[in-house]
Amino acid sequence: MQEIDHKKRLQAPELVRLMQEASMQHTIALKASVWDLEAEQVSWVLVKKELHFERFPEWGEEITVETYPSGLDRFLTFRDYIVKDSQSNIIATAATTWTLMHTAERRIVRIPERFSTLLTDIPDTLPRPFDKLITSESPVINTALFKIGYFHLDWNGHTNNVHFIRFLLESMPDELLFNHTLRSLKIQFKSEAMLHDQLEASVIHTENKEFFHRIKRISDGKDVAIAVSEWI
């Protein structure tokens, strides 16, 4: 299966996709999904994601993904994810920041006050995602090129965040991917990547097993995402 790596573990992008699917089902149940907001011409857009992995599920293992809205602040809303194994041990977490975008004007709008009613009876929340990622100017050690196709797009018509995670991981050196394991990932989404955009993903080794990532659009050199990953 494409979702399983050479050690028979679920790959990081696929685990993130399962988290995203869980939140989609939850927002539908809350009547706060993108389809519930169509009449207002607004849609949810991911701004930041901070992931921590204790380990990755093995082939055939049963896991549970828990997710809930964890806060609201004017133009931002927050959602947490907890992944547990069959013994209820936490094996991965994600703290995320979202905003609302006007789909016609492609601008950010204020979160409606009515969504504050969804924040009752929530579990203990994770720490908020990182405040800001510091850009590294060290030499680039690896790059990879990608072209956005139809199947990279989500309901907003731009590239789904899971594909950005796949792009930045695929740009890592082969030796690291085969011999080390992703421990954490902090990613900030800077702008949209649209159909037929050509992207360059570059990797900078900062210290020990920590790396800085940049994904930029080749046509204008604009960053679409930046990230920091840590490996063991």
C-alpha positions in Angstrom: 0.0 0.0 0.0 1.2 3.5 -0.9 0.3 4.8 2.6 2.7 2.4 4.4 6.5 3.0 4.5 9.4 0.5 4.2 9.1 -0.2 7.9 5.4 -1.0 7.5 4.4 2.1 9.4 1.7 4.6 8.3 3.4 7.5 6.5 3.2 11.0 8.1 1.1 12.6 5.3 -1.5 9.8 5.5 -1.8 10.2 9.3 -2.4 13.9 8.8 -5.0 13.1 6.2 -6.8 10.9 8.7 -6.8 13.8 11.2 -8.2 16.1 8.6 -11.0 13.6 7.7 -11.9 13.4 11.4 -12.3 17.1 11.7 -14.3 17.2 8.5 -16.8 14.7 9.9 -16.9 16.7 13.2 -17.6 20.1 11.5 -20.4 18.4 9.5 -21.9 17.1 12.7 -21.6 20.6 14.2 -23.2 22.2 11.1 -20.1 24.3 10.7 -18.6 22.7 7.6 -17.6 24.4 4.4 -21.0 23.3 2.9 -22.9 24.8 5.8 -21.1 28.1 5.1 -21.6 28.2 1.3 -24.5 30.7 1.4 -22.2 33.1 3.2 -19.5 32.7 0.6 -16.9 31.8 3.3 -14.8 28.7 3.9 -12.2 27.4 6.4 -8.5 27.9 5.6 -5.7 26.3 7.6 -3.1 28.9 8.8 -0.7 26.9 11.1 -0.2 23.3 12.1 2.1 21.9 14.9 2.5 18.2 14.9 4.2 15.9 17.4 4.7 12.2 16.8 5.5 9.7 19.6 5.4 6.9 17.0 3.6 6.0 13.7 0.9 3.3 13.6 2.0 0.0 12.2 0.3 -1.8 9.4 -3.0 -3.4 10.6 -3.0 -1.4 13.9 -6.2 0.1 15.1 -6.1 3.8 16.1 -8.5 6.5 17.2 -8.5 10.1 16.1 -10.1 12.6 18.5 -10.6 16.2 17.5 -12.4 19.2 18.9 -12.5 23.1 18.5 -10.2 24.5 21.2 -10.6 28.3 21.0 -11.6 31.4 19.1 -10.0 34.8 18.8 -11.6 37.3 16.4 -10.1 36.2 13.0 -8.7 32.9 14.2 -10.1 29.7 15.5 -8.2 26.7 16.9 -8.7 22.9 16.7 -6.8 20.1 18.4 -6.2 16.5 17.4 -5.2 13.5 19.5 -4.3 10.2 18.0 -4.4 7.1 20.3 -3.6 3.5 20.0 -5.9 0.6 21.1 -4.6 0.9 24.7 -5.5 4.7 24.7 -1.8 5.7 24.6 -1.3 9.0 22.8 0.9 8.5 19.7 0.4 11.8 17.9 -1.0 15.3 18.5 -1.7 18.3 16.3 -2.6 21.9 17.3 -3.9 23.9 14.5 -5.0 27.5 13.7 -7.7 28.3 11.1 -9.4 31.3 9.7 -12.3 32.1 7.4 -11.8 33.2 3.8 -14.3 34.9 1.6 -14.3 32.5 -1.4 -15.1 35.1 -4.0 -12.9 37.9 -2.8 -10.1 35.6 -1.4 -9.8 37.7 1.8 -9.9 36.9 5.5 -13.1 37.6 7.4 -13.9 37.7 11.1 -15.1 34.5 12.8 -18.9 34.8 13.5 -19.7 35.1 17.2 -22.2 32.1 16.9 -19.2 29.7 16.7 -18.3 30.5 20.3 -21.2 28.3 21.3 -19.3 25.3 20.0 -16.6 25.8 22.7 -18.6 24.3 25.6 -17.6 21.0 27.2 -14.3 20.6 25.4 -11.5 18.5 26.8 -8.2 20.0 28.1 -6.6 21.8 25.1 -3.1 21.4 23.7 -0.7 24.4 23.8 -1.4 26.8 20.9 0.7 26.4 17.8 4.0 28.2 17.5 3.9 32.0 17.3 6.3 32.5 14.4 8.9 30.5 12.5 12.3 32.1 12.1 13.6 32.0 8.5 17.0 30.4 8.1 19.6 31.8 5.7 21.9 28.8 5.9 22.8 27.0 2.6 20.2 24.8 0.9 21.1 21.1 1.1 18.3 19.7 -1.2 15.5 20.8 -3.5 12.6 19.2 -5.3 10.2 20.5 -7.9 6.4 19.9 -8.0 3.6 21.0 -10.4 0.1 21.4 -9.0 -2.5 19.2 -10.7 -6.2 18.8 -10.3 -6.0 16.1 -7.6 -3.9 18.3 -5.4 -6.8 20.7 -5.0 -9.3 20.9 -2.1 -12.9 22.3 -1.8 -11.4 25.9 -1.9 -9.8 25.3 -5.3 -6.3 25.6 -3.9 -3.7 23.0 -2.9 -4.7 20.9 0.1 -2.4 21.2 3.1 -1.6 17.5 3.2 0.1 17.8 -0.2 2.3 20.6 1.2 3.5 18.3 3.9 4.1 15.5 1.4 6.1 18.0 -0.8 8.4 19.2 2.0 9.0 15.6 3.2 9.7 14.4 -0.3 12.4 17.1 -0.7 14.4 15.6 2.2 17.6 13.7 1.5 17.0 10.0 0.9 19.4 8.9 3.6 17.4 10.8 6.3 14.0 9.4 5.1 15.2 5.8 5.1 17.2 5.9 8.4 15.4 8.5 10.6 11.9 9.1 11.9 10.0 12.4 11.9 9.4 13.6 15.5 7.8 17.0 15.0 6.7 19.3 12.3 5.7 23.0 12.5 4.2 24.4 9.2 2.9 27.8 8.4 0.8 28.4 5.2 1.7 31.8 3.7 -0.3 31.9 0.4 -2.4 29.8 -1.9 -1.0 27.4 -4.6 -3.4 27.0 -7.5 -3.8 24.7 -10.4 -0.7 24.4 -12.7 1.5 26.4 -10.3 5.1 25.1 -10.2 6.6 24.9 -6.8 10.1 24.5 -5.4 10.6 22.8 -2.1 14.0 23.5 -0.5 15.6 22.1 2.7 18.1 23.8 5.0 19.9 21.9 7.8 19.9 24.1 10.8 21.2 22.0 13.8 21.4 18.4 14.8 18.4 16.7 13.2 16.4 19.9 12.7 15.6 21.3 9.3 14.0 24.4 7.9 11.8 24.1 4.8 10.5 26.6 2.3 8.0 25.9 -0.5 7.9 28.8 -3.0 6.1 29.4 -6.3 8.6 29.6 -9.1 6.7 32.1 -11.2 7.0 35.0 -8.6 9.3 33.6 -5.9 6.6 33.9 -3.3 6.6 31.6 -0.3 3.5 29.4 -0.1 4.6 27.6 3.1 7.5 27.4 5.5 8.2 24.8 8.1 10.6 23.3 10.6 11.0 19.6 11.1 12.8 17.6 13.8 13.9 13.9 13.3 15.3 11.1 15.4 
